[in-house]
Amino acid sequence: MSPEKIGKKLKEARKRLGLKQVDVAEKAGISVNYYARIERNEENTTVETLKQILKALKIKSSEVLTF
């Protein structure tokens, strides 16, 4: 899956939950700037960081990593 789609899916999930970028970043243990760049598709992320973000959003990987 392309990073563009991952960023878009993360943003959709965050907004659906009524969370701000800072909320997700803090829960995932990453900087808000890094998380914002991931959402805007300006930054790739590691599998480990993606797991932390998914946990912060309380969503399954299948909701983001659709093929």
C-alpha positions as CSV (number, residue, x, y, z in Angstrom):
1,M,0.0,0.0,0.0
2,S,1.3,3.4,-0.8
3,P,2.2,5.9,2.0
4,E,-0.4,8.3,0.6
5,K,-3.2,5.9,1.4
6,I,-1.9,5.1,4.8
7,G,-1.7,8.7,5.8
8,K,-5.2,9.3,4.5
9,K,-6.6,6.3,6.4
10,L,-4.9,7.4,9.6
11,K,-6.3,10.9,9.3
12,E,-9.8,9.5,8.6
13,A,-9.6,7.2,11.7
14,R,-8.3,10.0,13.9
15,K,-11.1,12.4,12.8
16,R,-13.7,9.7,13.2
17,L,-12.6,9.3,16.8
18,G,-12.6,13.0,17.4
19,L,-8.9,13.1,18.3
20,K,-6.3,15.8,17.5
21,Q,-2.9,15.0,16.0
22,V,-1.3,15.8,19.3
23,D,-3.5,13.2,21.1
24,V,-2.5,10.5,18.7
25,A,1.2,11.5,18.8
26,E,1.3,11.5,22.6
27,K,-0.4,8.1,22.9
28,A,2.0,6.7,20.3
29,G,5.1,8.2,21.9
30,I,6.1,10.2,18.9
31,S,6.3,13.9,18.1
32,V,3.3,15.7,16.8
33,N,5.3,17.0,13.9
34,Y,6.4,13.5,12.9
35,Y,2.8,12.3,13.1
36,A,1.5,15.2,11.1
37,R,4.1,14.5,8.4
38,I,3.0,10.9,8.3
39,E,-0.7,12.0,7.8
40,R,0.4,14.4,5.0
41,N,2.4,11.7,3.3
42,E,5.6,13.6,3.8
43,E,7.2,11.0,5.9
44,N,7.5,7.2,5.8
45,T,7.2,5.3,9.0
46,T,8.5,2.0,10.4
47,V,6.3,-0.9,11.1
48,E,6.9,-0.5,14.8
49,T,5.8,3.2,14.8
50,L,2.8,2.3,12.7
51,K,1.9,-0.3,15.3
52,Q,2.1,2.4,18.0
53,I,-0.1,4.7,16.0
54,L,-2.7,2.0,15.4
55,K,-2.7,1.2,19.1
56,A,-3.2,4.9,19.9
57,L,-6.1,5.0,17.5
58,K,-7.5,1.7,18.8
59,I,-7.9,0.4,15.2
60,K,-6.8,-2.8,13.5
61,S,-4.1,-2.8,10.9
62,S,-6.6,-4.1,8.4
63,E,-8.4,-0.8,8.6
64,V,-5.3,1.0,7.3
65,L,-3.4,-1.6,5.3
66,T,-6.0,-2.7,2.7
67,F,-4.7,-4.2,-0.5
